[in-house]
Amino acid sequence: MQLQKSANRSLPAGRSLSAFRLAQFLVDKGRYDPNPMRYCRNKSLRPTGGWKTVVIDEASMLTEDMLAAVMDAVSGYERLILVGDPAQLPPIGVGRPFIDLVELLREQGRGYALLTVRFRQEVVYRKSVSLESSNARVARITDSLIQHRRADS
């Protein structure tokens, strides 16, 4: 939800961003049953439209049922963006659709982007080191390590 607040602040006036957890989004669309915790397609319900861009973060954790439920629940979008790390452990459940899509798109040479510079981990690493010691020397050493790591990549 913090990401949604940050993104909404950077959007032009009158525009907003909607963000949901997958189950939260799909339960309202009749594609998730919380009692047995099951994702499913539901052809008796029409998909919702009006989405320009659909972004799914942590897509490497999607099972086949989860992705099928999302695809069944939304229609008419211009872009579907799946964000994730294919090197993470596979999802708990049947299939690994994100990894399969990454391999297919990589082979085709289109629709695939790989981030090579890691900013989040460096910031988190510096914060954790800074919290452990208030010594300014530790912060300078951390900065040097980060600069050295960027120069190597």
Secondary structure, 3 states (H helix, E strand, C coil): CHHHHHHHHHCCCCCCCCCCCHHHHHHHCCCEECCCCEECCCCCCCCECCCCEEEECCHHHCCHHHHHHHHHHECCCCEEEECCCCCCCCCCCCCCHHHHHHHHHHHHCCCCCCCCCCCHHHHHHHHHHHHHCCCHHHHHHHHHHHHHHHHHC
